[in-house]
Amino acid sequence: MLPRLLLAALAGVAVYFSYEPHGLWWAGLGGIGMLWLSCVPWRGVPVRAGRAALIGFVHALTQYLLMLPWIGELVGTMPYVALALWLSVYALLLTPGAVLLARWRWGWLGFPFFYLAIELLRSSVPFGGFAWVRLAWGQMNGPLANLAAWGGTALVSLAAALVGTGVAALYLAVLRHAWRESWAAAAVVLPVVLGLVAGLGVNDPGRTVGTTKVAAIQGNVPRLGLDFNAQRRAVLANHVQATAKAAKADPDVDLYIWPENSSDVNPFRDAEAMALIQSAVQAAGAPIVVGTLTVDEVGERNTMQVFNADGSVGEHHYKKYLQPFGETMPWRSFFRTITDLVDLAGDFKPGNGPGVVHMGGIAVGLATCYEVAFDAAYRTSVRNGAQILATPTNNATFGFSDMTFQQLAMSRLRAIETDRAVVVAATSGVSAIVHPDGRVSQESGIFEQQYLIEELPLREGITPAVKYGALLQAVAVLIGLAAVAAAWRSNRLPRTQKTNEENS
């Protein structure tokens, strides 16, 4: 078991390095291949289910402990480790299924589908799941990212897992001199070729219906850490100042994107905050969407509010996908019996709008910070007519950690998936301009006041991923479950019958 556990841990390290800020996409493929090799029979001896679960747990825990320390910047080490442990629980289902599949002739082909099924389970339940650690995000710099336009993050994760197990299957075929199985090389080559070909259909200029000049405003915060909200008026003043600088540098900007929490003072209840925002609108001479906190009859909202060029109040987007244990606290009374850290969590209420606001006649799709990790966020925006997308985010509480770079990779993949330009506006960085092909043309540093201005395409039309992505996910999950069922049945057949079926 020790060599298997070491290999599984190494696989977790490899997958971690595929994510930003490292961005070694090929390491993610190798990591999945090593995970598969840790589950196959060695010298004809299969792995028992209990030991298989331990292999998966070690793999996952290694990956998440390396990937998620930024959470500790906000709430401390204990909750971060607890999250990593909880996410690793899903692997207790993954690798026993992998061991079962490894005893089946077609197991290496079925495992990527089963991997996707567990990934989607982890990304959905409980409390909305945690989609931040999907395998697809680590493929942003490789050819498989282009598949996002055709099947979204699910197809990218599936293709990456398929290449990984294909490499492992090819290695085993060569090792065993099983030349009949060497056609597994097709699983290595085919997804990569399809990704390269898919890239030819990404960023279709034929869908462009015009352009708009956009400014992403990064006002910066007075000092690092959680207590920056104590100086929220200074944060708002910084964004007003950066907007004035941008307007002076280029008076022809059509719309301005401010970050999440750029005005932590509710302008509808604070006259000074409203006056500051109106001064920014007057200096810009263009609509501004401002990240703020509002309250209505339902409760507190994390709001992106449009202020029109004439100073009037425009449309708004209430954040739909709230971060559990951060913006909301599930089972608050229960968890308070464990730790008083629950009182750091907010009590925001989710929205249910179209995910689109109109700014000067332009339909802008919004996914606020954490929302960008969820497939439905931008897909809903595009289906509701969004011509350009924006990810306003607040990363200030996470310092110089990997979080902002991991999140930027998500916005880049969403750009490819939806065939839309994405404007990333962060309070303290990294802000960026992302083109529909996922290319970053401008980005800011961390903890600096900056503005980014660029003419970007306005797109119409819906990609296959936006239209059929949810259906593809469902079909892939069913295939994964069917593969495990087939492997279970194959392993229960008498040896003679099993041999006859495999030969046929």
C-alpha positions as CSV (number, residue, x, y, z in Angstrom):
1,M,0.0,0.0,0.0
2,L,2.8,2.5,0.8
3,P,3.9,2.8,-2.9
4,R,0.3,3.2,-4.0
5,L,-0.3,5.9,-1.4
6,L,2.9,7.7,-2.4
7,L,1.8,7.5,-6.1
8,A,-1.6,8.8,-5.2
9,A,-0.1,11.7,-3.2
10,L,2.2,12.5,-6.1
11,A,-0.8,12.5,-8.4
12,G,-2.5,15.1,-6.2
13,V,0.6,17.3,-6.3
14,A,0.7,17.0,-10.1
15,V,-3.0,18.0,-10.5
16,Y,-2.4,21.0,-8.2
17,F,0.4,22.3,-10.4
18,S,-2.0,22.3,-13.4
19,Y,-3.9,25.2,-11.7
20,E,-2.9,28.8,-11.8
21,P,-0.6,30.5,-10.9
22,H,1.5,27.5,-12.1
23,G,-0.7,26.6,-15.1
24,L,1.2,23.4,-16.0
25,W,-1.9,21.9,-17.8
26,W,0.0,18.7,-18.8
27,A,0.7,18.0,-15.1
28,G,-3.1,17.6,-14.6
29,L,-3.2,14.9,-17.3
30,G,-0.2,13.1,-15.7
31,G,-1.8,13.4,-12.3
32,I,-5.0,11.6,-13.4
33,G,-2.9,8.9,-15.1
34,M,-0.9,8.3,-11.9
35,L,-4.2,8.1,-9.9
36,W,-5.4,5.4,-12.3
37,L,-2.2,3.5,-12.0
38,S,-2.4,3.6,-8.2
39,C,-5.8,1.8,-8.5
40,V,-5.0,-1.0,-11.0
41,P,-3.9,-4.5,-10.0
42,W,-0.1,-4.7,-9.5
43,R,1.4,-8.1,-10.3
44,G,-2.2,-9.4,-10.6
45,V,-3.2,-8.5,-7.1
46,P,-6.2,-6.2,-7.0
47,V,-6.8,-3.5,-4.4
48,R,-9.5,-4.0,-1.8
49,A,-12.3,-1.5,-1.5
50,G,-11.2,-0.1,1.9
51,R,-7.7,0.5,0.8
52,A,-8.9,2.0,-2.5
53,A,-10.9,4.6,-0.5
54,L,-7.7,5.5,1.4
55,I,-5.8,5.9,-1.9
56,G,-8.4,8.4,-3.1
57,F,-8.5,10.2,0.1
58,V,-4.8,10.7,0.2
59,H,-4.8,11.9,-3.4
60,A,-7.6,14.4,-2.9
61,L,-6.3,15.7,0.5
62,T,-2.9,16.3,-0.9
63,Q,-4.3,18.3,-3.8
64,Y,-6.7,20.4,-1.8
65,L,-4.2,21.2,1.0
66,L,-1.9,22.6,-1.6
67,M,-4.6,24.4,-3.6
68,L,-6.8,26.1,-1.0
69,P,-4.6,27.8,1.7
70,W,-6.0,31.1,0.5
71,I,-9.2,30.3,2.4
72,G,-7.1,30.4,5.6
73,E,-6.3,34.0,4.8
74,L,-9.9,34.8,5.6
75,V,-11.0,32.4,8.4
76,G,-7.9,30.8,9.7
77,T,-6.2,27.4,9.3
78,M,-8.9,25.2,11.0
79,P,-11.7,25.9,8.5
80,Y,-9.4,25.7,5.5
81,V,-8.2,22.2,6.6
82,A,-11.8,21.2,7.4
83,L,-12.9,22.1,3.9
84,A,-10.0,20.1,2.4
85,L,-10.9,17.1,4.5
86,W,-14.6,17.4,3.5
87,L,-13.8,17.7,-0.2
88,S,-11.6,14.6,0.1
89,V,-14.6,12.6,1.4
90,Y,-15.9,12.5,-2.2
91,A,-12.8,10.5,-3.2
92,L,-14.0,7.7,-0.9
93,L,-16.5,7.0,-3.7
94,L,-14.1,7.7,-6.6
95,T,-11.3,5.3,-6.1
96,P,-13.4,2.2,-5.0
97,G,-15.2,2.7,-8.3
98,A,-11.8,3.1,-10.0
99,V,-10.6,-0.2,-8.5
100,L,-13.7,-1.9,-9.7
101,L,-13.3,-0.5,-13.2
102,A,-9.6,-1.4,-13.2
103,R,-10.6,-5.1,-13.1
104,W,-12.7,-4.6,-16.3
105,R,-11.3,-4.7,-19.8
106,W,-12.9,-1.3,-20.7
107,G,-12.3,0.2,-17.3
108,W,-9.8,2.8,-18.3
109,L,-12.3,4.1,-20.8
110,G,-15.1,4.2,-18.2
111,F,-13.1,5.9,-15.5
112,P,-13.1,9.4,-16.9
113,F,-16.9,9.4,-17.1
114,F,-17.1,8.2,-13.5
115,Y,-14.5,10.8,-12.5
116,L,-16.8,13.4,-14.0
117,A,-19.8,12.1,-12.1
118,I,-18.0,12.4,-8.8
119,E,-16.7,15.9,-9.7
120,L,-20.2,17.1,-10.5
121,L,-21.5,15.6,-7.2
122,R,-18.8,17.5,-5.3
123,S,-19.7,20.6,-7.3
124,S,-23.4,20.4,-6.5
125,V,-24.0,19.1,-3.0
126,P,-24.3,20.0,-0.2
127,F,-25.1,23.7,0.1
128,G,-24.6,24.2,-3.7
129,G,-21.3,22.3,-3.7
130,F,-17.8,23.5,-4.3
131,A,-17.0,23.9,-8.0
132,W,-13.7,25.7,-7.4
133,V,-11.6,22.5,-7.7
134,R,-12.9,21.1,-11.1
135,L,-10.2,19.5,-13.2
136,A,-11.1,21.7,-16.2
137,W,-9.8,24.9,-14.6
138,G,-6.2,23.5,-14.8
139,Q,-6.5,23.0,-18.5
140,M,-6.9,26.7,-19.4
141,N,-3.4,26.9,-21.0
142,G,-3.7,23.7,-23.0
143,P,-5.5,22.6,-26.2
144,L,-8.3,20.9,-24.3
145,A,-9.6,24.4,-23.1
146,N,-11.0,24.9,-26.6
147,L,-13.5,22.1,-26.0
148,A,-15.3,24.4,-23.5
149,A,-17.2,26.1,-26.4
150,W,-18.6,22.7,-27.3
151,G,-19.4,21.1,-23.9
152,G,-18.3,23.5,-21.1
153,T,-16.2,22.6,-18.1
154,A,-17.7,19.1,-18.1
155,L,-16.3,18.2,-21.5
156,V,-12.9,19.7,-20.6
157,S,-12.7,17.7,-17.4
158,L,-13.8,14.5,-19.2
159,A,-11.3,15.0,-22.0
160,A,-8.4,15.7,-19.5
161,A,-9.3,12.6,-17.5
162,L,-9.5,10.5,-20.7
163,V,-6.1,11.6,-21.8
164,G,-4.7,10.8,-18.4
165,T,-6.1,7.3,-18.2
166,G,-5.2,6.7,-21.9
167,V,-1.6,7.5,-21.1
168,A,-1.7,5.1,-18.2
169,A,-3.4,2.4,-20.2
170,L,-0.9,2.7,-23.0
171,Y,1.9,2.4,-20.5
172,L,0.4,-0.8,-19.0
173,A,-0.1,-2.2,-22.5
174,V,3.5,-1.7,-23.4
175,L,4.7,-3.0,-20.0
176,R,2.6,-6.2,-20.4
177,H,3.4,-6.5,-24.1
178,A,-0.4,-6.5,-24.7
179,W,-0.2,-5.0,-28.1
180,R,-3.9,-5.6,-28.8
181,E,-4.6,-2.9,-26.2
182,S,-2.1,-0.4,-27.5
183,W,-4.9,1.3,-29.4
184,A,-5.5,3.1,-26.1
185,A,-3.1,5.6,-27.6
186,A,-6.2,6.9,-29.4
187,A,-7.5,8.1,-26.0
188,V,-4.3,10.1,-25.6
189,V,-4.3,11.7,-29.1
190,L,-8.0,12.1,-30.0
191,P,-9.0,14.6,-27.3
192,V,-5.9,16.7,-27.9
193,V,-6.6,16.7,-31.7
194,L,-10.3,17.6,-31.1
195,G,-9.2,20.4,-28.8
196,L,-6.9,21.8,-31.5
197,V,-9.6,21.5,-34.1
198,A,-12.2,23.0,-31.7
199,G,-10.0,26.0,-31.4
200,L,-10.6,26.8,-35.0
201,G,-14.3,27.4,-34.2
202,V,-13.7,29.5,-31.1
203,N,-13.8,33.3,-31.3
204,D,-16.0,33.4,-34.3
205,P,-15.9,37.0,-35.7
206,G,-19.2,36.3,-37.5
207,R,-21.0,36.6,-34.2
208,T,-19.7,40.1,-33.6
209,V,-22.5,42.8,-33.8
210,G,-20.4,45.8,-32.7
211,T,-17.8,46.9,-30.2
212,T,-17.8,48.8,-27.0
213,K,-15.0,50.5,-25.1
214,V,-14.9,49.2,-21.5
215,A,-13.0,50.3,-18.4
216,A,-12.3,47.9,-15.6
217,I,-11.6,49.9,-12.4
218,Q,-9.3,48.6,-9.6
219,G,-9.4,51.2,-6.9
220,N,-7.3,49.2,-4.4
221,V,-7.8,49.0,-0.6
222,P,-6.2,51.1,2.1
223,R,-4.5,48.1,3.7
224,L,-4.4,44.3,3.5
225,G,-6.5,41.9,5.5
226,L,-10.1,41.3,6.6
227,D,-10.3,44.6,8.4
228,F,-10.2,46.6,5.2
229,N,-14.0,46.9,5.4
230,A,-13.4,49.2,8.4
231,Q,-12.1,51.7,5.9
232,R,-14.9,51.1,3.4
233,R,-15.4,54.8,2.7
234,A,-11.7,55.0,1.6
235,V,-12.2,52.0,-0.7
236,L,-15.2,53.8,-2.3
237,A,-13.1,57.0,-2.6
238,N,-10.3,55.0,-4.3
239,H,-12.6,53.7,-7.0
240,V,-14.0,57.2,-7.5
241,Q,-10.4,58.5,-7.9
242,A,-9.4,55.7,-10.3
243,T,-12.5,56.3,-12.4
244,A,-11.7,60.0,-12.7
245,K,-8.2,59.0,-13.9
246,A,-9.6,56.6,-16.5
247,A,-12.0,59.2,-17.8
248,K,-9.3,61.8,-18.1
249,A,-7.1,59.3,-19.9
250,D,-9.9,58.3,-22.4
251,P,-13.1,60.3,-22.3
252,D,-14.7,57.9,-24.9
253,V,-15.2,54.9,-22.6
254,D,-18.8,53.5,-23.0
255,L,-19.2,51.8,-19.7
256,Y,-17.3,51.2,-16.4
257,I,-17.1,48.0,-14.4
258,W,-16.4,48.4,-10.7
259,P,-15.6,45.4,-8.5
260,E,-17.7,43.6,-5.9
261,N,-17.7,45.5,-2.6
262,S,-16.3,48.7,-4.3
263,S,-18.9,50.5,-2.2
264,D,-19.4,48.6,1.0
265,V,-21.5,51.6,2.1
266,N,-25.1,51.2,0.9
267,P,-25.6,54.3,-1.3
268,F,-29.4,54.1,-0.8
269,R,-29.0,54.6,2.9
270,D,-25.9,56.8,3.0
271,A,-26.0,60.2,1.3
272,E,-22.2,60.6,1.3
273,A,-21.7,57.3,-0.5
274,M,-24.4,58.2,-3.1
275,A,-22.7,61.6,-3.6
276,L,-19.3,60.0,-4.2
277,I,-20.8,57.5,-6.7
278,Q,-22.6,60.3,-8.5
279,S,-19.4,62.3,-8.8
280,A,-17.8,59.3,-10.4
281,V,-20.6,59.0,-12.9
282,Q,-20.4,62.7,-13.7
283,A,-16.6,62.4,-14.3
284,A,-17.1,59.3,-16.5
285,G,-20.0,60.6,-18.5
286,A,-21.0,56.9,-18.9
287,P,-22.8,54.2,-16.9
288,I,-21.0,52.5,-14.0
289,V,-22.0,49.2,-12.4
290,V,-21.0,49.4,-8.7
291,G,-20.5,46.5,-6.3
292,T,-22.4,47.4,-3.1
293,L,-24.5,46.0,-0.2
294,T,-28.2,46.6,-0.2
295,V,-31.2,45.6,1.9
296,D,-34.7,44.8,0.7
297,E,-37.8,43.1,2.2
298,V,-36.1,39.7,1.7
299,G,-32.8,40.7,3.5
300,E,-29.3,41.7,2.8
301,R,-28.1,41.5,-0.8
302,N,-24.7,41.4,-2.5
303,T,-25.6,43.7,-5.3
304,M,-24.1,45.0,-8.6
305,Q,-26.0,48.2,-9.2
306,V,-26.0,50.2,-12.4
307,F,-25.9,54.0,-12.2
308,N,-26.7,55.5,-15.6
309,A,-24.8,58.3,-17.3
310,D,-27.4,60.8,-16.3
311,G,-27.1,59.8,-12.7
312,S,-30.3,57.9,-12.5
313,V,-30.4,54.4,-10.9
314,G,-30.4,51.6,-13.4
315,E,-30.8,47.8,-13.3
316,H,-29.2,45.6,-10.7
317,H,-27.9,42.0,-10.3
318,Y,-28.3,40.3,-7.0
319,K,-25.6,37.6,-6.5
320,K,-27.3,34.2,-6.9
321,Y,-24.6,31.8,-5.9
322,L,-23.5,32.8,-2.5
323,Q,-20.4,31.3,-0.8
324,P,-21.5,29.0,2.0
325,F,-19.7,29.6,5.3
326,G,-18.7,33.0,4.0
327,E,-21.7,35.1,2.7
328,T,-24.1,32.6,4.2
329,M,-24.0,30.2,7.1
330,P,-25.8,26.9,6.6
331,W,-27.0,25.3,9.9
332,R,-25.7,28.3,11.8
333,S,-27.0,27.3,15.2
334,F,-25.5,23.8,14.8
335,F,-22.1,24.9,13.7
336,R,-22.0,27.5,16.5
337,T,-21.9,24.7,19.0
338,I,-18.6,23.7,17.4
339,T,-16.9,27.1,16.8
340,D,-17.8,30.7,17.2
341,L,-16.1,31.4,13.8
342,V,-19.6,31.0,12.3
343,D,-20.3,34.5,13.3
344,L,-17.8,35.7,10.7
345,A,-20.2,34.5,8.0
346,G,-22.8,36.8,6.6
347,D,-26.5,36.3,6.1
348,F,-27.0,37.4,2.5
349,K,-30.0,36.3,0.5
350,P,-29.6,35.0,-3.1
351,G,-31.1,36.7,-6.1
352,N,-33.0,35.1,-9.0
353,G,-32.7,37.6,-11.8
354,P,-31.6,37.2,-15.5
355,G,-27.9,37.7,-14.8
356,V,-27.9,40.7,-17.2
357,V,-27.9,44.4,-16.7
358,H,-28.2,47.0,-19.5
359,M,-25.7,49.8,-19.5
360,G,-26.2,52.4,-22.2
361,G,-28.2,49.9,-24.3
362,I,-25.5,47.2,-24.0
363,A,-26.5,43.9,-22.4
364,V,-23.8,43.0,-19.8
365,G,-23.8,39.6,-18.2
366,L,-22.6,39.5,-14.6
367,A,-21.2,36.7,-12.4
368,T,-20.1,38.2,-9.1
369,C,-16.8,36.6,-7.8
370,Y,-17.7,33.1,-6.6
371,E,-20.5,32.8,-9.2
372,V,-18.0,32.4,-12.0
373,A,-17.3,28.8,-10.9
374,F,-20.9,27.8,-11.6
375,D,-21.9,26.7,-15.1
376,A,-25.4,28.1,-14.9
377,A,-24.3,31.7,-14.1
378,Y,-22.9,32.9,-17.4
379,R,-25.0,30.4,-19.4
380,T,-28.1,32.1,-18.0
381,S,-26.7,35.5,-18.8
382,V,-26.0,34.6,-22.5
383,R,-29.3,32.9,-23.0
384,N,-30.8,36.2,-21.7
385,G,-29.0,38.2,-24.3
386,A,-25.7,39.2,-22.8
387,Q,-23.3,40.5,-25.4
388,I,-20.3,40.9,-23.1
389,L,-19.6,39.5,-19.6
390,A,-18.0,40.9,-16.5
391,T,-16.7,39.2,-13.3
392,P,-16.6,41.8,-10.5
393,T,-14.7,40.4,-7.6
394,N,-13.3,41.2,-4.2
395,N,-10.0,39.4,-3.5
396,A,-8.6,41.8,-1.0
397,T,-9.2,39.6,2.0
398,F,-7.1,36.8,0.4
399,G,-3.9,38.8,0.2
400,F,-1.2,37.7,-2.3
401,S,-2.5,34.1,-2.4
402,D,-3.3,31.9,-5.4
403,M,-7.0,32.7,-5.2
404,T,-7.1,35.6,-7.6
405,F,-5.1,33.7,-10.3
406,Q,-7.3,30.6,-10.0
407,Q,-10.4,32.7,-10.4
408,L,-9.0,34.5,-13.4
409,A,-8.5,31.1,-15.1
410,M,-12.2,30.5,-14.6
411,S,-13.2,33.7,-16.3
412,R,-10.9,32.8,-19.2
413,L,-12.5,29.4,-19.7
414,R,-15.9,31.0,-19.4
415,A,-15.0,33.4,-22.2
416,I,-14.2,30.4,-24.5
417,E,-17.3,28.6,-23.3
418,T,-19.7,31.5,-24.1
419,D,-17.8,33.1,-27.0
420,R,-17.9,36.4,-25.1
421,A,-15.3,38.9,-23.9
422,V,-15.0,39.0,-20.1
423,V,-14.0,42.1,-18.1
424,V,-12.6,41.1,-14.7
425,A,-12.7,44.0,-12.2
426,A,-11.1,43.3,-8.7
427,T,-10.9,45.6,-5.7
428,S,-7.2,44.9,-5.3
429,G,-6.3,42.7,-8.3
430,V,-5.9,40.8,-10.5
431,S,-8.1,42.7,-12.9
432,A,-8.0,41.7,-16.5
433,I,-9.4,42.1,-20.0
434,V,-10.2,38.7,-21.5
435,H,-11.1,38.1,-25.1
436,P,-13.6,35.5,-26.4
437,D,-10.7,33.1,-27.2
438,G,-9.6,33.2,-23.5
439,R,-6.6,35.4,-24.3
440,V,-5.7,38.1,-21.7
441,S,-4.7,41.3,-23.3
442,Q,-4.3,43.4,-20.2
443,E,-4.0,42.7,-16.5
444,S,-3.2,44.6,-13.4
445,G,-0.9,43.8,-10.5
446,I,-2.1,43.0,-7.0
447,F,-2.7,45.8,-4.5
448,E,-2.2,48.7,-6.8
449,Q,-4.6,51.3,-8.1
450,Q,-5.2,50.7,-11.8
451,Y,-7.6,51.0,-14.7
452,L,-7.8,48.9,-17.8
453,I,-9.4,50.3,-21.0
454,E,-10.0,48.4,-24.2
455,E,-12.4,48.2,-27.2
456,L,-14.1,44.8,-27.0
457,P,-16.4,42.9,-29.3
458,L,-20.1,42.5,-28.6
459,R,-21.3,39.1,-29.5
460,E,-24.6,37.4,-30.2
461,G,-25.5,33.7,-30.7
462,I,-25.2,30.7,-28.4
463,T,-22.4,28.2,-28.3
464,P,-23.2,24.4,-28.1
465,A,-21.9,24.5,-24.6
466,V,-24.5,27.1,-23.5
467,K,-27.3,25.3,-25.3
468,Y,-26.5,21.7,-24.6
469,G,-23.9,21.7,-21.8
470,A,-26.2,20.6,-19.1
471,L,-27.5,17.7,-21.3
472,L,-24.0,16.6,-22.1
473,Q,-23.1,16.5,-18.4
474,A,-26.2,14.4,-17.6
475,V,-25.4,11.9,-20.4
476,A,-21.7,11.7,-19.3
477,V,-22.7,11.0,-15.7
478,L,-25.1,8.2,-16.8
479,I,-22.3,6.7,-18.8
480,G,-20.0,6.8,-15.8
481,L,-22.5,5.1,-13.6
482,A,-23.3,2.5,-16.2
483,A,-19.6,1.8,-16.6
484,V,-19.2,1.1,-12.9
485,A,-22.3,-1.1,-13.0
486,A,-20.9,-3.0,-16.0
487,A,-17.6,-3.5,-14.2
488,W,-19.4,-4.7,-11.1
489,R,-21.4,-7.2,-13.2
490,S,-18.3,-8.4,-15.0
491,N,-16.5,-9.0,-11.8
492,R,-19.4,-11.1,-10.4
493,L,-19.6,-13.4,-13.5
494,P,-18.1,-16.9,-13.3
495,R,-14.5,-16.8,-14.7
496,T,-15.5,-18.9,-17.9
497,Q,-18.4,-16.7,-18.8
498,K,-16.4,-13.6,-18.1
499,T,-13.6,-14.8,-20.5
500,N,-16.2,-15.6,-23.2
501,E,-17.8,-12.2,-22.9
502,E,-14.5,-10.3,-23.0
503,N,-13.3,-12.3,-26.0
504,S,-16.6,-11.5,-27.8
